[in-house]
């Protein structure tokens, strides 16, 4: 059984999360900024489908990407050096979320419901949620969004409309986070795509220990990226 939360119910300890399905911790509550920030700071994230209650997760093990371990392929390195794109941050946050919410091949729907979009747009207005965007010919062709707390980045979703467009955004994110001494990108769940980019699983206990250290660093107040990351 999992906890059914009301608006003011605190999260249970993540050690109470189910093994099957892996990490399911609680249901209910709300998507207020205070609730979401509290969740992220305790290694918990929301993930639910249309018509479902809000579901909260903390899987064990946890998929993470250490910025320095991003796997930069030879072809992507050539693309980055060629520079036939423009890289922006936080210029089209809601557009990025809606693009991430669009159905993918072989999928009927999305977990990014409109209430999620509005909740994360509020976190964006408060300076916690950020987008990294790949533009070509004045068109948004790829990107990602996530949450930054201290020196911890929580990756939420990414999309691509042209070859490698999301990888370009992720490569820039990893390079810039290294310069800012960020320790981890939370990738939440294991997928072959994330693994191919250098992400790996670590035990939840290790994840939480490192998390508590990273979130207590001073925040980055200017999320603009350096221009010479791949010069």
BATOR-464677 format. One record per atom (N, C-alpha, C): residue in one letter; atom name; x, y, z. Coordinates in nm, 3 decimals. Atoms other than C-alpha are relative to their C-alpha. Layout:
BEGIN
   drenza   kolza         u         v         w
        A      CA         X         Y         Z
...
//
This chain:
BEGIN
   drenza   kolza         u         v         w
        X       N     0.084    -0.119     0.000
        X      CA     0.000     0.000     0.000
        X       C     0.088     0.125     0.000
        X       N    -0.070    -0.127    -0.001
        X      CA     0.109     0.357    -0.062
        X       C    -0.085     0.105     0.070
        X       N     0.068    -0.107    -0.070
        X      CA     0.021     0.675     0.123
        X       C    -0.085     0.082    -0.097
        X       N     0.087    -0.091     0.075
        X      CA    -0.277     0.875    -0.012
        X       C     0.007     0.135     0.070
        X       N    -0.029    -0.128    -0.064
        X      CA    -0.180     1.235     0.057
        X       C    -0.110     0.103    -0.026
        X       N     0.081    -0.120     0.015
        X      CA    -0.392     1.541     0.114
        X       C     0.093     0.116    -0.032
        X       N    -0.080    -0.115     0.041
        X      CA    -0.274     1.891     0.027
        X       C     0.117     0.025     0.094
        X       N    -0.104    -0.034    -0.097
        X      CA    -0.073     1.935     0.349
        X       C     0.071    -0.122     0.057
        X       N    -0.064     0.121    -0.052
        X      CA     0.037     1.574     0.403
        X       C     0.147    -0.002    -0.039
        X       N    -0.142     0.010     0.037
        X      CA     0.417     1.542     0.422
        X       C     0.030    -0.132    -0.071
        X       N    -0.042     0.123     0.066
        X      CA     0.597     1.285     0.208
        X       C     0.048    -0.102     0.104
        X       N    -0.058     0.104    -0.086
        X      CA     0.674     0.952     0.374
        X       C     0.147    -0.018    -0.033
        X       N    -0.140     0.030     0.034
        X      CA     1.038     0.835     0.391
        X       C     0.007    -0.080    -0.130
        X       N    -0.010     0.068     0.130
        X      CA     1.156     0.716     0.050
        X       C     0.027    -0.149     0.016
        X       N    -0.021     0.144    -0.024
        X      CA     1.249     0.382     0.205
        X       C    -0.131    -0.076    -0.001
        X       N     0.131     0.066     0.006
        X      CA     0.875     0.310     0.205
        X       C    -0.050    -0.018    -0.143
        X       N     0.041     0.016     0.140
        X      CA     0.861     0.321    -0.177
        X       C    -0.009    -0.148    -0.036
        X       N     0.021     0.139     0.040
        X      CA     0.738     0.001    -0.340
        X       C     0.116    -0.051    -0.086
        X       N    -0.096     0.064     0.090
        X      CA     0.969    -0.244    -0.511
        X       C    -0.063    -0.027    -0.136
        X       N     0.074     0.026     0.124
        X      CA     0.699    -0.322    -0.770
        X       C    -0.132     0.076     0.005
        X       N    -0.097    -0.056     0.093
        X      CA     0.641    -0.089    -0.942
        X       C     0.111     0.075     0.074
        X       N    -0.118    -0.051    -0.067
        X      CA     0.989     0.029    -0.856
        X       C    -0.009     0.149     0.029
        X       N    -0.009    -0.140    -0.040
        X      CA     0.984     0.352    -0.657
        X       C    -0.130     0.070     0.029
        X       N     0.126    -0.068    -0.027
        X      CA     0.614     0.427    -0.626
        X       C    -0.013     0.023     0.150
        X       N    -0.005    -0.039    -0.140
        X      CA     0.591     0.616    -0.297
        X       C    -0.133     0.047     0.055
        X       N     0.122    -0.062    -0.053
        X      CA     0.264     0.807    -0.265
        X       C    -0.086     0.048    -0.116
        X       N     0.093    -0.054     0.099
        X      CA    -0.040     0.942    -0.446
        X       C    -0.073     0.119     0.062
        X       N     0.077    -0.114    -0.049
        X      CA    -0.231     1.268    -0.421
        X       C     0.087     0.122     0.024
        X       N    -0.069    -0.125    -0.023
        X      CA    -0.122     1.602    -0.285
        X       C    -0.028     0.099    -0.111
        X       N     0.018    -0.100     0.105
        X      CA    -0.072     1.887    -0.531
        X       C     0.132     0.026    -0.069
        X       N    -0.120    -0.035     0.077
        X      CA     0.177     2.037    -0.776
        X       C     0.042     0.144     0.028
        X       N    -0.041    -0.135    -0.037
        X      CA     0.239     2.362    -0.589
        X       C     0.152     0.010    -0.003
        X       N    -0.146    -0.015    -0.001
        X      CA     0.593     2.507    -0.609
        X       C     0.063    -0.055     0.127
        X       N    -0.059     0.049    -0.125
        X      CA     0.655     2.429    -0.242
        X       C     0.000    -0.152     0.006
        X       N     0.008     0.146     0.001
        X      CA     0.542     2.069    -0.285
        X       C     0.105    -0.059    -0.095
        X       N    -0.095     0.051     0.098
        X      CA     0.754     2.015    -0.597
        X       C     0.144     0.017     0.048
        X       N    -0.136    -0.022    -0.048
        X      CA     1.066     2.170    -0.447
        X       C     0.033    -0.092     0.117
        X       N    -0.021     0.093    -0.112
        X      CA     1.023     1.964    -0.131
        X       C     0.026    -0.142    -0.053
        X       N    -0.019     0.134     0.059
        X      CA     0.991     1.651    -0.345
        X       C     0.140    -0.014    -0.057
        X       N    -0.130     0.011     0.064
        X      CA     1.303     1.719    -0.550
        X       C     0.114    -0.003     0.102
        X       N    -0.106    -0.004    -0.101
        X      CA     1.510     1.798    -0.243
        X       C     0.009    -0.130     0.082
        X       N    -0.002     0.129    -0.071
        X      CA     1.418     1.455    -0.102
        X       C     0.008    -0.118    -0.097
        X       N    -0.018     0.108     0.096
        X      CA     1.480     1.257    -0.421
        X       C    -0.130    -0.060    -0.051
        X       N     0.133     0.044     0.041
        X      CA     1.112     1.233    -0.519
        X       C    -0.043     0.082    -0.121
        X       N     0.050    -0.074     0.115
        X      CA     0.947     1.328    -0.848
        X       C    -0.140    -0.048    -0.038
        X       N     0.134     0.041     0.045
        X      CA     0.592     1.326    -0.995
        X       C     0.004    -0.060    -0.139
        X       N     0.010     0.065     0.131
        X      CA     0.502     1.101    -1.286
        X       C    -0.134    -0.074    -0.003
        X       N     0.134     0.060     0.005
        X      CA     0.144     1.010    -1.381
        X       C    -0.063     0.028    -0.135
        X       N     0.067    -0.013     0.129
        X      CA    -0.081     0.970    -1.680
        X       C    -0.132     0.073     0.010
        X       N     0.129    -0.067     0.006
        X      CA    -0.401     1.135    -1.790
        X       C    -0.105    -0.082     0.074
        X       N     0.105     0.067    -0.075
        X      CA    -0.688     1.053    -1.557
        X       C     0.046    -0.066     0.128
        X       N    -0.053     0.059    -0.123
        X      CA    -0.457     0.923    -1.282
        X       C     0.015     0.108     0.107
        X       N    -0.039    -0.096    -0.104
        X      CA    -0.400     1.085    -0.944
        X       C     0.148     0.034    -0.017
        X       N    -0.143    -0.031     0.000
        X      CA    -0.065     1.256    -0.894
        X       C     0.074    -0.114     0.070
        X       N    -0.079     0.110    -0.057
        X      CA     0.186     0.975    -0.835
        X       C     0.143     0.050     0.022
        X       N    -0.133    -0.045    -0.039
        X      CA     0.519     1.032    -0.659
        X       C     0.094    -0.120     0.009
        X       N    -0.092     0.111     0.018
        X      CA     0.828     0.817    -0.720
        X       C     0.138     0.030     0.058
        X       N    -0.142    -0.007    -0.038
        X      CA     1.175     0.748    -0.578
        X       C     0.060    -0.139    -0.022
        X       N    -0.045     0.136     0.034
        X      CA     1.318     0.443    -0.759
        X       C     0.137    -0.033     0.058
        X       N    -0.129     0.051    -0.046
        X      CA     1.610     0.231    -0.642
        X       C     0.036    -0.121    -0.088
        X       N    -0.099    -0.107     0.008
        X      CA     1.851     0.227    -0.820
        X       C    -0.051     0.122    -0.076
        X       N     0.036    -0.127     0.064
        X      CA     1.848     0.579    -0.965
        X       C     0.093     0.025    -0.118
        X       N    -0.079    -0.030     0.119
        X      CA     1.962     0.674    -1.313
        X       C     0.052     0.143     0.009
        X       N    -0.059    -0.134    -0.006
        X      CA     2.204     0.969    -1.311
        X       C     0.102     0.015    -0.112
        X       N    -0.105    -0.033     0.095
        X      CA     2.436     1.141    -1.554
        X       C     0.095     0.098     0.067
        X       N    -0.103    -0.090    -0.050
        X      CA     2.757     1.287    -1.415
        X       C     0.042     0.088    -0.117
        X       N    -0.028    -0.084     0.118
        X      CA     2.822     1.592    -1.640
        X       C     0.129    -0.035    -0.072
        X       N    -0.128     0.032     0.062
        X      CA     3.184     1.491    -1.700
        X       C    -0.003    -0.134    -0.074
        X       N     0.008     0.132     0.062
        X      CA     3.071     1.143    -1.811
        X       C    -0.089    -0.002    -0.124
        X       N     0.081    -0.003     0.122
        X      CA     2.851     1.262    -2.100
        X       C     0.080    -0.057    -0.116
        X       N    -0.068     0.071     0.108
        X      CA     2.939     1.043    -2.398
        X       C    -0.018     0.078    -0.130
        X       N     0.004    -0.085     0.118
        X      CA     3.022     1.275    -2.686
        X       C     0.053    -0.079    -0.119
        X       N    -0.040     0.078     0.116
        X      CA     3.025     1.079    -3.010
        X       C     0.079     0.086    -0.098
        X       N    -0.080    -0.072     0.099
        X      CA     3.256     1.169    -3.297
        X       C    -0.090     0.085    -0.089
        X       N     0.090    -0.074     0.090
        X      CA     2.963     1.273    -3.517
        X       C    -0.062     0.120     0.070
        X       N     0.057    -0.112    -0.073
        X      CA     2.808     1.490    -3.246
        X       C     0.106     0.108     0.023
        X       N    -0.108    -0.098    -0.017
        X      CA     3.144     1.655    -3.179
        X       C     0.018     0.085    -0.127
        X       N    -0.011    -0.074     0.126
        X      CA     3.165     1.748    -3.548
        X       C    -0.117     0.097    -0.015
        X       N     0.117    -0.087     0.009
        X      CA     2.810     1.889    -3.535
        X       C     0.017     0.123     0.090
        X       N    -0.019    -0.110    -0.094
        X      CA     2.896     2.100    -3.230
        X       C     0.105     0.099    -0.051
        X       N    -0.105    -0.088     0.051
        X      CA     3.211     2.237    -3.388
        X       C    -0.044     0.075    -0.125
        X       N     0.050    -0.066     0.122
        X      CA     3.031     2.314    -3.714
        X       C    -0.089     0.119     0.038
        X       N     0.076    -0.112    -0.054
        X      CA     2.791     2.530    -3.513
        X       C    -0.114     0.050    -0.086
        X       N     0.110    -0.041     0.087
        X      CA     2.504     2.533    -3.763
        X       C    -0.132     0.002     0.078
        X       N     0.118    -0.009    -0.087
        X      CA     2.256     2.604    -3.481
        X       C     0.023     0.116     0.097
        X       N    -0.010    -0.099    -0.107
        X      CA     2.185     2.856    -3.207
        X       C    -0.047    -0.066     0.129
        X       N     0.032     0.059    -0.130
        X      CA     2.179     2.754    -2.842
        X       C    -0.049     0.110     0.093
        X       N     0.058    -0.099    -0.094
        X      CA     1.952     2.947    -2.605
        X       C    -0.044    -0.070     0.127
        X       N     0.056     0.051    -0.125
        X      CA     1.843     2.902    -2.246
        X       C    -0.113     0.091     0.044
        X       N     0.112    -0.071    -0.063
        X      CA     1.511     3.001    -2.093
        X       C    -0.068     0.102    -0.090
        X       N     0.068    -0.096     0.088
        X      CA     1.386     3.185    -2.402
        X       C    -0.135    -0.052    -0.046
        X       N     0.125     0.058     0.048
        X      CA     1.099     2.945    -2.479
        X       C    -0.039    -0.118     0.089
        X       N     0.019     0.111    -0.093
        X      CA     1.039     2.740    -2.166
        X       C    -0.132    -0.074    -0.025
        X       N     0.129     0.068     0.018
        X      CA     0.668     2.670    -2.219
        X       C    -0.006    -0.072    -0.135
        X       N    -0.006     0.068     0.129
        X      CA     0.728     2.587    -2.588
        X       C     0.074    -0.133     0.012
        X       N    -0.075     0.124    -0.018
        X      CA     0.987     2.331    -2.484
        X       C    -0.084    -0.104     0.071
        X       N     0.084     0.096    -0.072
        X      CA     0.747     2.172    -2.238
        X       C    -0.107    -0.058    -0.091
        X       N     0.104     0.052     0.091
        X      CA     0.472     2.146    -2.498
        X       C     0.060    -0.091    -0.106
        X       N    -0.066     0.087     0.098
        X      CA     0.717     2.000    -2.748
        X       C     0.034    -0.135     0.063
        X       N    -0.029     0.125    -0.071
        X      CA     0.825     1.741    -2.490
        X       C    -0.128    -0.081     0.024
        X       N     0.128     0.066    -0.027
        X      CA     0.458     1.664    -2.426
        X       C    -0.063    -0.062    -0.124
        X       N     0.059     0.053     0.122
        X      CA     0.382     1.587    -2.791
        X       C     0.020    -0.151    -0.006
        X       N    -0.013     0.146     0.008
        X      CA     0.315     1.215    -2.851
        X       C     0.120    -0.042    -0.083
        X       N    -0.114     0.054     0.073
        X      CA     0.618     1.015    -2.963
        X       C    -0.047    -0.116    -0.088
        X       N     0.033     0.116     0.084
        X      CA     0.624     0.740    -3.223
        X       C    -0.030    -0.121     0.087
        X       N     0.037     0.119    -0.074
        X      CA     0.443     0.437    -3.087
        X       C    -0.069     0.029     0.133
        X       N     0.067    -0.037    -0.124
        X      CA     0.282     0.632    -2.801
        X       C    -0.131     0.069    -0.033
        X       N     0.131    -0.063     0.021
        X      CA    -0.081     0.735    -2.774
        X       C    -0.014     0.131     0.074
        X       N     0.017    -0.119    -0.082
        X      CA    -0.042     1.000    -2.506
        X       C     0.131     0.044     0.061
        X       N    -0.116    -0.056    -0.066
        X      CA     0.196     1.179    -2.275
        X       C    -0.023     0.009     0.149
        X       N     0.013    -0.019    -0.144
        X      CA     0.269     1.203    -1.904
        X       C     0.006     0.148     0.037
        X       N    -0.011    -0.144    -0.029
        X      CA     0.320     1.581    -1.934
        X       C    -0.136     0.063    -0.026
        X       N     0.133    -0.057     0.012
        X      CA    -0.035     1.697    -1.871
        X       C     0.005     0.152     0.013
        X       N     0.001    -0.146    -0.005
        X      CA    -0.140     2.062    -1.888
        X       C     0.023     0.052     0.143
        X       N    -0.025    -0.044    -0.137
        X      CA    -0.140     2.085    -1.507
        X       C     0.149    -0.007     0.033
        X       N    -0.145     0.007    -0.018
        X      CA     0.225     1.976    -1.516
        X       C     0.066     0.121    -0.068
        X       N    -0.057    -0.114     0.071
        X      CA     0.304     2.243    -1.776
        X       C    -0.014     0.126     0.083
        X       N     0.022    -0.122    -0.078
        X      CA     0.150     2.516    -1.563
        X       C     0.080     0.000     0.129
        X       N    -0.076     0.009    -0.124
        X      CA     0.318     2.392    -1.246
        X       C     0.148     0.030    -0.023
        X       N    -0.142    -0.022     0.026
        X      CA     0.664     2.390    -1.402
        X       C     0.027     0.138    -0.059
        X       N    -0.015    -0.140     0.044
        X      CA     0.608     2.723    -1.574
        X       C     0.007     0.093     0.121
        X       N    -0.010    -0.081    -0.122
        X      CA     0.552     2.866    -1.226
        X       C     0.139    -0.015     0.063
        X       N    -0.137     0.020    -0.050
        X      CA     0.881     2.710    -1.112
        X       C     0.100     0.075    -0.088
        X       N    -0.086    -0.076     0.089
        X      CA     1.039     2.869    -1.419
        X       C    -0.004     0.149     0.037
        X       N     0.012    -0.141    -0.039
        X      CA     0.905     3.210    -1.318
        X       C     0.072     0.029     0.131
        X       N    -0.068    -0.017    -0.127
        X      CA     1.052     3.156    -0.973
        X       C     0.151    -0.026    -0.008
        X       N    -0.143     0.015     0.021
        X      CA     1.395     3.077    -1.121
        X       C     0.055    -0.139     0.025
        X       N    -0.046     0.137    -0.025
        X      CA     1.410     2.701    -1.052
        X       C     0.000    -0.087    -0.124
        X       N     0.013     0.084     0.118
        X      CA     1.302     2.546    -1.382
        X       C     0.062     0.072    -0.121
        X       N    -0.073    -0.059     0.112
        X      CA     1.508     2.599    -1.697
        X       C    -0.016    -0.084    -0.126
        X       N    -0.001     0.069     0.129
        X      CA     1.505     2.512    -2.064
        X       C     0.132     0.028    -0.071
        X       N    -0.116    -0.012     0.088
        X      CA     1.800     2.452    -2.295
        X       C    -0.050    -0.032    -0.139
        X       N     0.070     0.006     0.128
        X      CA     1.700     2.505    -2.656
        X       C     0.097     0.001    -0.118
        X       N    -0.074     0.002     0.126
        X      CA     1.844     2.419    -2.997
        X       C    -0.087     0.063    -0.108
        X       N     0.072    -0.071     0.105
        X      CA     1.736     2.658    -3.272
        X       C     0.077    -0.012    -0.130
        X       N    -0.059    -0.002     0.133
        X      CA     1.798     2.632    -3.647
        X       C    -0.092     0.081    -0.091
        X       N     0.079    -0.084     0.091
        X      CA     1.683     2.895    -3.897
        X       C    -0.122     0.057     0.070
        X       N     0.106    -0.063    -0.080
        X      CA     1.476     3.066    -3.626
        X       C    -0.112    -0.096     0.039
        X       N     0.098     0.102    -0.039
        X      CA     1.294     2.739    -3.552
        X       C     0.052    -0.079     0.119
        X       N    -0.035     0.083    -0.113
        X      CA     1.295     2.557    -3.220
        X       C    -0.007    -0.146    -0.043
        X       N    -0.005     0.135     0.055
        X      CA     1.409     2.210    -3.323
        X       C     0.035    -0.107     0.102
        X       N    -0.033     0.098    -0.102
        X      CA     1.512     2.044    -2.998
        X       C     0.031     0.069     0.132
        X       N    -0.034    -0.058    -0.130
        X      CA     1.581     2.092    -2.631
        X       C    -0.041    -0.090     0.114
        X       N     0.032     0.072    -0.123
        X      CA     1.522     1.986    -2.275
        X       C    -0.041     0.100     0.107
        X       N     0.028    -0.086    -0.114
        X      CA     1.393     2.121    -1.947
        X       C     0.023    -0.078     0.129
        X       N    -0.024     0.065    -0.129
        X      CA     1.461     2.051    -1.582
        X       C     0.005     0.103     0.111
        X       N    -0.002    -0.081    -0.122
        X      CA     1.505     2.189    -1.232
        X       C     0.144     0.010     0.050
        X       N    -0.132    -0.018    -0.061
        X      CA     1.820     2.336    -1.077
        X       C    -0.019     0.046     0.145
        X       N    -0.001    -0.037    -0.142
        X      CA     1.862     2.344    -0.698
        X       C     0.144    -0.014     0.048
        X       N    -0.139     0.004    -0.040
        X      CA     2.203     2.435    -0.563
        X       C     0.089    -0.037    -0.117
        X       N    -0.083     0.051     0.110
        X      CA     2.451     2.237    -0.775
        X       C    -0.050    -0.136    -0.046
        X       N     0.068     0.121     0.045
        X      CA     2.201     1.965    -0.863
        X       C    -0.098     0.036    -0.111
        X       N     0.094    -0.022     0.109
        X      CA     2.013     1.946    -1.194
        X       C    -0.086    -0.125    -0.015
        X       N     0.096     0.110     0.016
        X      CA     1.701     1.732    -1.234
        X       C    -0.055     0.006    -0.142
        X       N     0.049     0.002     0.136
        X      CA     1.641     1.645    -1.597
        X       C    -0.140    -0.058    -0.006
        X       N     0.139     0.045     0.008
        X      CA     1.274     1.607    -1.683
        X       C    -0.035    -0.064    -0.134
        X       N     0.036     0.056     0.131
        X      CA     1.230     1.555    -2.057
        X       C     0.075     0.076    -0.108
        X       N    -0.060    -0.068     0.113
        X      CA     1.378     1.637    -2.395
        X       C    -0.072    -0.043    -0.128
        X       N     0.066     0.031     0.127
        X      CA     1.261     1.641    -2.757
        X       C     0.095     0.038    -0.113
        X       N    -0.082    -0.029     0.117
        X      CA     1.412     1.652    -3.104
        X       C    -0.085    -0.004    -0.125
        X       N     0.070    -0.005     0.128
        X      CA     1.268     1.755    -3.439
        X       C     0.096    -0.011    -0.118
        X       N    -0.103     0.022     0.101
        X      CA     1.597     1.730    -3.629
        X       C     0.110    -0.087     0.061
        X       N    -0.103     0.092    -0.046
        X      CA     1.889     1.490    -3.606
        X       C     0.090     0.066     0.105
        X       N    -0.090    -0.041    -0.109
        X      CA     2.081     1.530    -3.277
        X       C    -0.038     0.131     0.068
        X       N     0.033    -0.131    -0.057
        X      CA     1.892     1.847    -3.179
        X       C    -0.009    -0.005     0.153
        X       N     0.005     0.010    -0.146
        X      CA     1.823     1.724    -2.824
        X       C     0.137    -0.030     0.058
        X       N    -0.136     0.031    -0.047
        X      CA     2.177     1.585    -2.792
        X       C     0.087     0.127     0.002
        X       N    -0.073    -0.127    -0.002
        X      CA     2.315     1.928    -2.882
        X       C    -0.030     0.076     0.129
        X       N     0.039    -0.070    -0.123
        X      CA     2.118     2.080    -2.594
        X       C     0.060    -0.068     0.122
        X       N    -0.054     0.074    -0.115
        X      CA     2.229     1.805    -2.354
        X       C     0.152     0.015     0.009
        X       N    -0.145    -0.018     0.000
        X      CA     2.594     1.837    -2.458
        X       C     0.037     0.135     0.059
        X       N    -0.026    -0.134    -0.055
        X      CA     2.586     2.210    -2.385
        X       C    -0.032     0.005     0.148
        X       N     0.035     0.002    -0.141
        X      CA     2.410     2.150    -2.056
        X       C     0.110    -0.066     0.082
        X       N    -0.104     0.072    -0.076
        X      CA     2.670     1.897    -1.941
        X       C     0.129     0.082     0.008
        X       N    -0.123    -0.080     0.000
        X      CA     2.961     2.119    -2.044
        X       C    -0.011     0.120     0.093
        X       N     0.017    -0.117    -0.087
        X      CA     2.817     2.423    -1.867
        X       C    -0.012    -0.040     0.147
        X       N     0.012     0.044    -0.139
        X      CA     2.722     2.230    -1.554
        X       C     0.136    -0.038     0.058
        X       N    -0.136     0.026    -0.046
        X      CA     3.083     2.111    -1.533
        X       C     0.069     0.129     0.044
        X       N    -0.063    -0.128    -0.035
        X      CA     3.199     2.473    -1.533
        X       C    -0.058     0.058     0.129
        X       N     0.065    -0.050    -0.122
        X      CA     2.952     2.550    -1.257
        X       C     0.014    -0.096     0.118
        X       N    -0.023     0.099    -0.107
        X      CA     3.062     2.245    -1.052
        X       C    -0.128    -0.070     0.045
        X       N     0.117     0.083    -0.031
        X      CA     2.726     2.067    -1.068
        X       C     0.048    -0.145     0.008
        X       N    -0.047     0.136    -0.021
        X      CA     2.767     1.711    -0.943
        X       C    -0.076    -0.107    -0.074
        X       N     0.082     0.106     0.061
        X      CA     2.478     1.519    -1.102
        X       C    -0.114     0.062    -0.079
        X       N     0.129    -0.022     0.066
        X      CA     2.193     1.528    -1.347
        X       C    -0.087    -0.121     0.032
        X       N     0.092     0.109    -0.029
        X      CA     1.902     1.320    -1.221
        X       C    -0.074    -0.037    -0.127
        X       N     0.070     0.049     0.119
        X      CA     1.769     1.109    -1.509
        X       C    -0.119    -0.090     0.037
        X       N     0.116     0.071    -0.054
        X      CA     1.515     0.924    -1.288
        X       C     0.001    -0.148    -0.034
        X       N     0.018     0.140     0.038
        X      CA     1.455     0.599    -1.479
        X       C     0.101    -0.042    -0.107
        X       N    -0.096     0.054     0.095
        X      CA     1.688     0.376    -1.680
        X       C    -0.065    -0.021    -0.136
        X       N     0.040     0.028     0.138
        X      CA     1.647     0.383    -2.058
        X       C     0.126    -0.025    -0.082
        X       N    -0.117     0.023     0.085
        X      CA     1.882     0.254    -2.330
        X       C     0.055     0.129    -0.060
        X       N    -0.045    -0.126     0.058
        X      CA     1.893     0.603    -2.482
        X       C     0.087     0.078     0.098
        X       N    -0.079    -0.071    -0.100
        X      CA     2.015     0.763    -2.158
        X       C     0.133    -0.071     0.025
        X       N    -0.123     0.077    -0.021
        X      CA     2.266     0.482    -2.106
        X       C     0.100     0.024    -0.114
        X       N    -0.090    -0.022     0.114
        X      CA     2.406     0.542    -2.456
        X       C     0.068     0.135     0.008
        X       N    -0.058    -0.134    -0.014
        X      CA     2.476     0.902    -2.355
        X       C     0.091     0.011     0.122
        X       N    -0.091     0.001    -0.113
        X      CA     2.673     0.803    -2.046
        X       C    -0.065    -0.006     0.136
        X       N     0.068     0.009    -0.130
        X      CA     2.407     0.786    -1.776
        X       C     0.014    -0.142     0.056
        X       N    -0.013     0.131    -0.066
        X      CA     2.428     0.503    -1.522
        X       C    -0.083    -0.002     0.128
        X       N     0.077     0.017    -0.122
        X      CA     2.243     0.363    -1.225
        X       C     0.091     0.002     0.123
        X       N    -0.067     0.007    -0.130
        X      CA     2.352     0.420    -0.865
        X       C    -0.104    -0.035     0.105
        X       N     0.097     0.030    -0.105
        X      CA     2.190     0.296    -0.542
        X       C    -0.069     0.127     0.051
        X       N     0.074    -0.117    -0.050
        X      CA     1.920     0.528    -0.408
        X       C     0.068     0.062     0.121
        X       N    -0.067    -0.053    -0.119
        X      CA     2.110     0.560    -0.078
        X       C     0.116     0.090    -0.039
        X       N    -0.111    -0.082     0.048
        X      CA     2.414     0.691    -0.263
        X       C    -0.051     0.127    -0.066
        X       N     0.060    -0.116     0.066
        X      CA     2.198     0.921    -0.474
        X       C    -0.045     0.104     0.103
        X       N     0.053    -0.092    -0.101
        X      CA     2.031     1.073    -0.166
        X       C     0.112     0.066     0.078
        X       N    -0.112    -0.057    -0.074
        X      CA     2.361     1.122     0.016
        X       C     0.066     0.111    -0.081
        X       N    -0.062    -0.101     0.086
        X      CA     2.514     1.308    -0.277
        X       C    -0.095     0.117    -0.023
        X       N     0.101    -0.102     0.021
        X      CA     2.190     1.498    -0.335
        X       C    -0.001     0.101     0.114
        X       N     0.006    -0.089    -0.115
        X      CA     2.186     1.640     0.018
        X       C     0.120     0.094     0.006
        X       N    -0.117    -0.087     0.007
        X      CA     2.534     1.778    -0.035
        X       C    -0.018     0.106    -0.109
        X       N     0.004    -0.090     0.115
        X      CA     2.467     1.932    -0.377
        X       C    -0.106     0.109     0.013
        X       N     0.108    -0.099    -0.005
        X      CA     2.138     2.108    -0.300
        X       C     0.031     0.113     0.097
        X       N    -0.032    -0.103    -0.099
        X      CA     2.303     2.309    -0.022
        X       C     0.104     0.099    -0.049
        X       N    -0.087    -0.102     0.057
        X      CA     2.541     2.496    -0.251
        X       C    -0.082     0.122    -0.042
        X       N     0.073    -0.118     0.048
        X      CA     2.450     2.853    -0.350
        X       C    -0.054    -0.023    -0.140
        X       N     0.058     0.022     0.132
        X      CA     2.221     2.859    -0.654
        X       C     0.070     0.081    -0.108
        X       N    -0.043    -0.079     0.115
        X      CA     2.324     2.972    -1.001
        X       C    -0.112     0.099    -0.031
        X       N     0.104    -0.103     0.018
        X      CA     2.139     3.301    -1.046
        X       C    -0.012     0.047    -0.144
        X       N     0.005    -0.037     0.142
        X      CA     2.220     3.353    -1.415
        X       C     0.024    -0.127    -0.081
        X       N    -0.008     0.130     0.069
        X      CA     2.147     3.043    -1.627
        X       C     0.044     0.013    -0.145
        X       N    -0.053    -0.012     0.136
        X      CA     2.304     3.180    -1.945
        X       C     0.130    -0.080    -0.013
        X       N    -0.115     0.087     0.022
        X      CA     2.567     2.950    -2.097
        X       C     0.115     0.077    -0.064
        X       N    -0.118    -0.057     0.067
        X      CA     2.922     3.038    -2.202
        X       C    -0.008    -0.028    -0.150
        X       N     0.009     0.012     0.145
        X      CA     2.967     3.083    -2.575
        X       C     0.112    -0.082    -0.061
        X       N    -0.117     0.069     0.054
        X      CA     3.297     2.895    -2.609
        X       C     0.008    -0.145     0.044
        X       N    -0.002     0.135    -0.055
        X      CA     3.195     2.554    -2.477
        X       C     0.060    -0.102    -0.096
        X       N    -0.051     0.098     0.098
        X      CA     3.283     2.372    -2.800
        X       C     0.076     0.071    -0.112
        X       N    -0.077    -0.076     0.102
        X      CA     3.500     2.628    -2.980
        X       C     0.123    -0.080    -0.041
//
